[in-house]
């Protein structure tokens, strides 16, 4: 049987797609944070988001990653709702 030509650290398709979801979520959170009017709040939220993603960077279990993405999307929606209310 021939050995695979891919390096051992190559992501599977499922891992690649999940990684793309995480990166998209991170970008969307940062975009929402940019709309926060107060500079100190904006800085706090940006640091918080960065630390959360760094803290969970080593997660490998599929169910855990899916749950974190779901929680991140819910927190993003809450932030967007709060920002929308603040503007009105």
C-alpha positions as CSV (number, residue, x, y, z in Angstrom):
1,X,0.0,0.0,0.0
2,X,1.4,3.4,-1.0
3,X,1.9,6.1,1.7
4,X,-0.1,9.3,1.4
5,X,1.7,12.2,-0.1
6,X,0.0,14.6,2.2
7,X,1.9,15.9,5.3
8,X,0.5,14.4,8.6
9,X,-0.9,17.8,9.7
10,X,-3.2,18.1,6.7
11,X,-6.8,18.8,7.7
12,X,-9.7,16.6,6.6
13,X,-12.4,18.2,4.6
14,X,-14.7,18.3,7.7
15,X,-11.9,19.9,9.7
16,X,-11.2,22.5,7.0
17,X,-14.9,23.4,6.7
18,X,-15.2,23.7,10.5
19,X,-12.1,25.9,10.6
20,X,-13.7,28.2,8.0
21,X,-16.8,28.5,10.1
22,X,-14.7,29.5,13.1
23,X,-12.8,32.1,11.2
24,X,-16.0,33.5,9.7
25,X,-17.5,33.8,13.2
26,X,-14.4,35.5,14.5
27,X,-14.5,38.0,11.6
28,X,-18.2,38.7,12.1
29,X,-17.7,39.3,15.8
30,X,-14.8,41.7,15.2
31,X,-17.0,43.6,12.6
32,X,-19.8,43.9,15.1
33,X,-17.4,45.1,17.8
34,X,-16.2,47.9,15.5
35,X,-19.7,49.4,15.8
36,X,-19.5,49.8,19.5
37,X,-19.5,53.5,20.2
38,X,-17.5,53.6,23.4
39,X,-13.7,53.2,22.8
40,X,-13.0,51.4,26.1
41,X,-16.0,49.0,25.6
42,X,-14.8,48.3,22.1
43,X,-11.3,47.5,23.4
44,X,-12.7,45.3,26.2
45,X,-14.9,43.3,23.8
46,X,-12.1,42.9,21.2
47,X,-9.7,41.6,23.9
48,X,-12.4,39.3,25.3
49,X,-13.1,37.8,21.8
50,X,-9.4,37.3,21.1
51,X,-8.9,35.6,24.5
52,X,-11.9,33.3,24.0
53,X,-10.7,32.2,20.6
54,X,-7.2,31.7,21.8
55,X,-8.3,29.8,24.9
56,X,-10.3,27.3,22.8
57,X,-7.8,27.1,20.0
58,X,-6.7,23.6,20.9
59,X,-10.2,22.1,21.0
60,X,-10.3,19.0,18.7
61,X,-13.6,17.2,19.7
62,X,-16.2,17.8,16.9
63,X,-19.2,18.1,19.3
64,X,-17.3,20.6,21.5
65,X,-16.3,22.8,18.5
66,X,-19.9,22.7,17.1
67,X,-21.3,23.8,20.5
68,X,-18.8,26.6,20.8
69,X,-19.7,27.8,17.3
70,X,-23.4,27.8,18.3
71,X,-22.7,29.7,21.5
72,X,-20.5,32.2,19.6
73,X,-23.3,32.8,17.0
74,X,-25.8,33.4,19.8
75,X,-23.5,35.9,21.5
76,X,-22.9,37.6,18.2
77,X,-26.7,37.9,17.7
78,X,-27.1,39.4,21.2
79,X,-24.3,41.9,20.5
80,X,-26.0,42.9,17.2
81,X,-29.4,43.3,19.0
82,X,-27.8,45.4,21.7
83,X,-26.1,47.6,19.1
84,X,-29.3,48.0,17.1
85,X,-31.2,49.0,20.3
86,X,-28.5,51.5,21.1
87,X,-28.8,53.2,17.7
88,X,-32.5,53.6,17.9
